[in-house]
């Protein structure tokens, strides 16, 4: 696997490499990330991964400084997964001057996760567009665990007419249902045993909807009460339309159940499509 930190070196290395498929990450890789790399292989000739902890998408009180950085272990995993090229820029490589030009997503950036993380999706969209311009892939793979992020990127790509196919990778879970996440490592042993409750509640909501329950607000409130009784601090449990994350309007349309809740000091997100 080739490793490049400079934009010029990366672009030179990708000349003549056929159809390029890109998987951007912030490192601290787990099996979920590796599944995206394996999926990427089926969509092109050259798989490019990136590792960059993007300061722009972290709020002032979030975990940028303590976000796990495990570069050598990540390289070993990417090599084993058959990734061809790794782009691992420093902040100076990617932001040689203050990033004053930014991507401002529409109203979707202010709901759900965006309500509780102001500016997050601006930072995500800005760095992803910049990485797209650097790597110039024909396809890119993003995990469905970050469902709102996937929608922001997919819509940005479509509306800006970028010649990139966006592929959504299914969420990879532990045996007890917990969605794999780099932040799971923050959980204590007791919290880790409690953490699968979030996925169980999402399944219960999905099953209730499939069985004809139409009062989604009641389902959301019951789930939040269940989490609160177990000591969680919940930002949201929400049933939304898959198409645009709007509140269901009674029409028979595909839905998704999304949640973000804090267990101890660790914020967990998850979703399940109905």
ChimeraX attribute file (.defattr): number of C-alpha atoms within 10 A of each C-alpha:
attribute: neighborCount
match mode: 1-to-1
recipient: residues
	/A:1	14
	/A:2	12
	/A:3	18
	/A:4	17
	/A:5	17
	/A:6	15
	/A:7	17
	/A:8	10
	/A:9	12
	/A:10	21
	/A:11	13
	/A:12	9
	/A:13	14
	/A:14	18
	/A:15	8
	/A:16	8
	/A:17	12
	/A:18	12
	/A:19	15
	/A:20	23
	/A:21	28
	/A:22	31
	/A:23	24
	/A:24	22
	/A:25	16
	/A:26	16
	/A:27	22
	/A:28	21
	/A:29	22
	/A:30	14
	/A:31	14
	/A:32	20
	/A:33	27
	/A:34	20
	/A:35	16
	/A:36	25
	/A:37	25
	/A:38	15
	/A:39	19
	/A:40	26
	/A:41	19
	/A:42	11
	/A:43	19
	/A:44	18
	/A:45	14
	/A:46	21
	/A:47	26
	/A:48	27
	/A:49	26
	/A:50	21
	/A:51	22
	/A:52	17
	/A:53	21
	/A:54	18
	/A:55	16
	/A:56	19
	/A:57	20
	/A:58	19
	/A:59	15
	/A:60	10
	/A:61	7
	/A:62	11
	/A:63	13
	/A:64	15
	/A:65	10
	/A:66	7
	/A:67	15
	/A:68	17
	/A:69	17
	/A:70	11
	/A:71	15
	/A:72	10
	/A:73	13
	/A:74	17
	/A:75	19
	/A:76	11
	/A:77	17
	/A:78	22
	/A:79	15
	/A:80	11
	/A:81	15
	/A:82	15
	/A:83	23
	/A:84	19
	/A:85	21
	/A:86	23
	/A:87	22
	/A:88	23
	/A:89	19
	/A:90	15
	/A:91	13
	/A:92	11
	/A:93	12
	/A:94	19
	/A:95	12
	/A:96	9
	/A:97	9
	/A:98	7
	/A:99	11
	/A:100	6
	/A:101	7
	/A:102	15
	/A:103	17
	/A:104	15
	/A:105	19
	/A:106	12
	/A:107	8
	/A:108	18
	/A:109	21
	/A:110	16
	/A:111	14
	/A:112	18
	/A:113	21
	/A:114	17
	/A:115	14
	/A:116	14
	/A:117	18
	/A:118	16
	/A:119	18
	/A:120	20
	/A:121	26
	/A:122	20
	/A:123	20
	/A:124	23
	/A:125	23
	/A:126	21
	/A:127	23
	/A:128	18
	/A:129	19
	/A:130	16
	/A:131	18
	/A:132	20
	/A:133	11
	/A:134	15
	/A:135	20
	/A:136	20
	/A:137	24
	/A:138	18
	/A:139	20
	/A:140	25
	/A:141	22
	/A:142	25
	/A:143	19
	/A:144	20
	/A:145	23
	/A:146	16
	/A:147	21
	/A:148	22
	/A:149	21
	/A:150	19
	/A:151	20
	/A:152	19
	/A:153	20
	/A:154	18
	/A:155	16
	/A:156	19
	/A:157	19
	/A:158	13
	/A:159	9
	/A:160	9
	/A:161	9
	/A:162	15
	/A:163	13
	/A:164	18
	/A:165	16
	/A:166	20
	/A:167	20
	/A:168	19
	/A:169	19
	/A:170	14
	/A:171	21
	/A:172	21
	/A:173	16
	/A:174	11
	/A:175	8
	/A:176	12
	/A:177	14
	/A:178	23
	/A:179	22
	/A:180	20
	/A:181	20
	/A:182	17
	/A:183	14
	/A:184	16
	/A:185	13
	/A:186	16
	/A:187	17
	/A:188	14
	/A:189	10
	/A:190	8
	/A:191	15
	/A:192	14
	/A:193	12
	/A:194	16
	/A:195	21
	/A:196	17
	/A:197	17
	/A:198	27
	/A:199	21
	/A:200	15
	/A:201	21
	/A:202	26
	/A:203	17
	/A:204	13
	/A:205	26
	/A:206	20
	/A:207	13
	/A:208	15
	/A:209	17
	/A:210	11
	/A:211	9
	/A:212	8
	/A:213	13
	/A:214	13
	/A:215	11
	/A:216	18
	/A:217	13
	/A:218	12
	/A:219	22
	/A:220	20
	/A:221	14
	/A:222	15
	/A:223	24
	/A:224	22
	/A:225	14
	/A:226	14
	/A:227	20
	/A:228	13
	/A:229	10
	/A:230	11
	/A:231	13
	/A:232	21
	/A:233	17
	/A:234	18
	/A:235	17
	/A:236	19
	/A:237	27
	/A:238	25
	/A:239	27
	/A:240	21
	/A:241	20
	/A:242	19
	/A:243	11
	/A:244	13
	/A:245	20
	/A:246	14
	/A:247	14
	/A:248	17
	/A:249	9
	/A:250	8
	/A:251	7
	/A:252	8
	/A:253	13
	/A:254	12
	/A:255	21
	/A:256	21
	/A:257	23
	/A:258	26
	/A:259	24
	/A:260	20
	/A:261	20
	/A:262	16
	/A:263	22
	/A:264	13
	/A:265	12
	/A:266	17
	/A:267	17
	/A:268	19
	/A:269	22
	/A:270	22
	/A:271	24
	/A:272	19
	/A:273	17
	/A:274	19
